[in-house]
Amino acid sequence: MLNNLTQRLSRVVKTLKGEARITESNIQDMLREVRLALLEADVALPVVREFTARVKEKALGQEVVGSLTPGQALVGVVQRELADLMGGDAVPLNLATQPPAIVLMAGLQGAGKTTTTAKLARLLTERQKKKVLTVSCDVYRPAAIAQLQTVTAQAGAEFFPSSPQDKPLDIARRAVDYARSHHFDVLLVDTAGRLSVDEAMMREIQELHGALKPIESLFVVDAMQGQDAVNTARAFHDTLPLTGIVLTKLDGDARGGAALSVRQVTGAPIKFAGVSEKIDGLEPFDPRRMADRILGMGDILALVEQAQRQVDIDAAQQLAAKVKSGAQFDLNDFLMQLQQMNKMGGLQGMLDKLPAEMQAKAGQADMNRAERDMRRMQGIIHSMTPQERHKPEVIKATRKRRIAAGAGVQVQDVNRLLKQYEQMRDMMKKMKGGKMFKMMQRMGGMMPR
């Protein structure tokens, strides 16, 4: 997101090398580039003006201390101001109320509201161990109720059934009674959307809000809408006392100005961001870490947290114990390593959280090729018999031809996989002394259970 801003800042930083301090003359180029990049990213003009004015005021005359260059010092100012623009500190979901905590989901049709409701149910169920119930009050869109039921099942939460013939207010009240009597911690209410803001929609959601008195009212907005997203958020905020914003599709090729504008325009904090289409693709929004990513500094902390949640540490420790005992690292183990990487979002998902400099060195073409190679390797291993996976040394010419045909690849692809496997097996043998096992034990102690 906001790659233009990252690239422009990088160019300007280079021009400021050698200066002893930041002055009005050498900051003008920087601010011009920032202003253009923000406008291209579809950030609201008043927000751009206020932002650049604050950066100029705080940067002018700032001494360049230690080993910092003026460019680096200026980027530090921009980073802090970007984070403040998006809200400063992360604001968590407030569930501090008598159960069930009711969360009202609002937004236009097509913003991803129903899917986001299920993603939030998954996040609360998996990470906060909450007992979550979802309900759909959308009696207008065909299959809206069935869609929420399906994605709620994927999320591992419980769904409260409703019918298009029911009134939204009646559905919501019954869901509250059910959640209360069955001791649910959280009730997520998915409301109807429209293609645009209209009076009937606003009146209905006002009635729902008045009857339910939710502790959280979240507005789900598509980041790819750009300036329209901000205008829609403002309209909803004028109607409802919104407590937070959820930005969807931040993983797309959006210009991303909504992330920089919506907090400033509505006053409501951004609480979550949709980072992938998968059911676990919703993350708490942290303005400071997002500012780092916009400026090409990466988000290593997010990568570590993702590893803690998604890497199967028990399987990793079993592999470490197996290697330590002297047992052979086989193709089943190799496949497990590839699958663990898939859980992390693949190579691209990991690369997106690394600093821009490292991303540039990797190259998009190389990453795409590496992703394809990983998928091909998994397909090849799946085409093998259990004996071949356990004892790769039995795979000779005839078996290679059969495996290649089964996986839809060439024999040389099978040879390449076996060579890569042998390299990893040899590396594992060198770790036999127990260093890897101790490392896995330490990791296990840090991982949440």
C-alpha positions, -999 to +999 in steps of 0.1 A: +000+000+000+012+036-008+042+023-027+044+057-044+050+075-011+077+050-002+095+055-035+092+092-035+106+095+001+135+072-008+145+095-037+143+126-016+163+111+013+192+106-011+192+143-021+195+154+015+227+135+023+256+157+035+234+185+050+240+194+086+205+204+094+170+205+080+163+239+065+133+256+047+151+252+014+160+215+016+126+205+031+106+220+002+114+192-022+106+166+004+072+181+012+064+185-025+070+148-030+050+139+001+021+161-010+020+147-045+022+111-032-006+116-007-029+132-033-021+104-058-030+080-030-065+097-028-059+112+006-084+141+013-069+175+004-076+191+038-058+162+055-028+166+031-025+203+039-027+198+076-002+169+075+024+187+055+021+218+076+027+198+108+057+180+092+072+213+082+067+229+116+082+200+135+111+193+111+124+228+105+157+235+123+158+200+138+194+191+145+208+160+128+223+140+158+245+110+159+249+091+127+215+102+113+214+120+079+189+149+074+169+126+052+167+100+080+158+126+106+130+139+083+117+104+077+115+101+115+093+132+117+071+119+088+068+085+105+056+100+138+031+123+120+018+095+098+011+074+129-006+104+146-027+110+115-040+074+116-047+076+153-014+074+172-019+043+194-038+012+186-073+011+200-085-024+209-121-036+207-140-028+239-159-058+253-160-046+289-197-050+295-222-075+309-223-104+284-232-106+256-211-077+243-230-065+212-210-054+182-230-037+154-214-041+119-224-013+095-213-004+059-223-003+023-230-034+002-198-048-014-174-035+013-169-070+027-191-065+058-205-100+060-171-117+055-155-092+080-182-102+106-170-138+103-134-129+103-139-109+135-157-139+150-127-161+141-103-136+157-123-133+189-127-171+191-091-180+183-071-153+200-094-141+229-111-175+235-146-159+234-178-177+228-192-158+197-226-157+181-233-141+147-267-130+133-277-115+100-303-087+099-299-083+061-333-094+048-328-076+015-298-090-003-303-125-018-284-152+001-270-127+026-282-148+056-269-181+040-235-164+033-231-154+069-241-189+081-214-204+058-185-181+068-195-183+105-191-221+103-156-216+087-148-192+116-157-218+142-184-196+158-221-202+162-248-187+139-283-176+149-308-184+121-331-158+106-354-155+076-359-129+049-395-127+059-386-114+094-381-078+104-345-068+112-355-055+146-372-087+156-343-108+144-319-087+165-340-089+197-344-127+194-306-131+188-299-110+220-322-132+240-306-163+227-271-150+233-280-141+269-297-174+277-269-195+262-241-175+278-224-161+248-196-136+254-200-116+221-229-111+196-219-098+162-249-082+143-244-080+105-267-053+092-281-046+057-260-026+033-270-006+002-252+004-029-252+040-016-262+058+015-300+063+016-325+075+042-343+042+047-310+024+054-299+050+079-333+050+097-332+012+100-297+011+114-305+039+138-335+018+151-312-012+155-286+008+174-313+023+197-328-011+205-295-030+209-274-003+225-242-020+212-209-014+230-192-012+197-205+001+164-180-007+136-181+008+101-167-015+075-152+004+046-134-007+014-099+008+012-100+006-026-128+031-027-104+059-019-120+093-013-155+078-017-147+056+014-140+087+035-172+104+024-193+073+032-176+070+066-184+106+073-221+101+064-224+070+087-206+088+115-231+117+113-259+092+117-244+067+142-220+071+171-194+050+154-168+036+178-144+022+152-135+016+116-126-016+098-106-012+066-110-041+041-088-050+011-056-034+024-038-063+007-049-052-027-034-027-052-054+002-036-041+036-035-048+034+002-057+070+010-086+059+031-063+046+058-047+080+061-080+100+058-107+081+076-094+086+111-089+123+106-122+129+089-145+109+112-127+110+145-133+072+149-103+050+154-093+023+129-096-009+149-090-036+123-077-041+088-085-068+063-051-082+051-063-112+030-093-130+018-088-159+041-110-164+072-081-154+094-072-124+073-082-097+098-056-080+120-058-054+148-048-020+133-017-004+147-011+031+134+026+032+143+033-002+126+013+008+096+034+040+093+065+019+093+052-002+065+041+028+044+076+042+048+092+009+037+105+000+072+085-033+072+067-048+101+089-075+116+068-077+147+037-086+127+058-114+111+068-127+145+032-126+158+021-145+126+047-172+132+036-175+168-001-181+158+003-202+127+035-223+130+028-257+145+054-256+172+046-291+184+054-305+149+086-284+148+097-298+181+089-333+170+111-327+139+139-314+160+137-344+183+137-367+153+168-351+138+186-352+172+179-389+175+196-395+142+164-406+123+164-396+087+147-364+076+123-376+049+100-361+023+071-361+047+091-337+069+101-316+038+064-314+028+056-302+064+081-274+061+065-262+028+030-263+044+042-243+074+054-216+050+020-216+033+003-210+067+025-179+070+010-165+038+037-180+015+069-162+005+049-132-007+030-128+026+063-129+045+081-106+021+053-079+024+063-074+061+100-070+054+116-036+048+112-022+013+150-025+007+148-062+012+117-065-009+135-047-038+164-071-036+141-101-038+123-088-069+087-095-077+095-118-106+118-139-085+091-141-057+064-152-082+087-179-095+096-191-060+059-193-051+052-214-082+081-236-074+068-242-039+034-252-052+050-275-078+071-292-051+041-299-029+023-314-060+052-336-067+054-350-032+017-356-031+021-377-062+045-401-044+035-432-025+040-434+013+070-456+008+086-431-016+081-402+008+096-422+037+125-437+017+133-413-012+163-434-021+140-459-038+129-433-064+147-443-096+140-435-132+107-454-137+092-440-104+104-405-114+085-408-147+053-419-129+056-392-102+061-365-129+031-377-149+009-377-118+020-342-108+018-328-144+055-318-144+087-328-162+111-354-148+137-327-143+113-310-119+113-342-098+151-343-100+152-307-088+129-314-059+150-344-048+182-323-050+167-296-028+154-322-004+189-337-002+204-303+006+180-298+034+186-333+047+223-327+048+218-294+067+196-312+092+224-338+098+247-310+107+222-299+133+221-333+149+242-321+179+211-307+195+214-269+187+182-270+167+163-289+194+173-264+220+163-236+198+128-252+192+124-257+229+131-220+235+106-211+208+081-234+223+084-215+256+075-183+238+046-196+218+011-191+231-008-224+236 
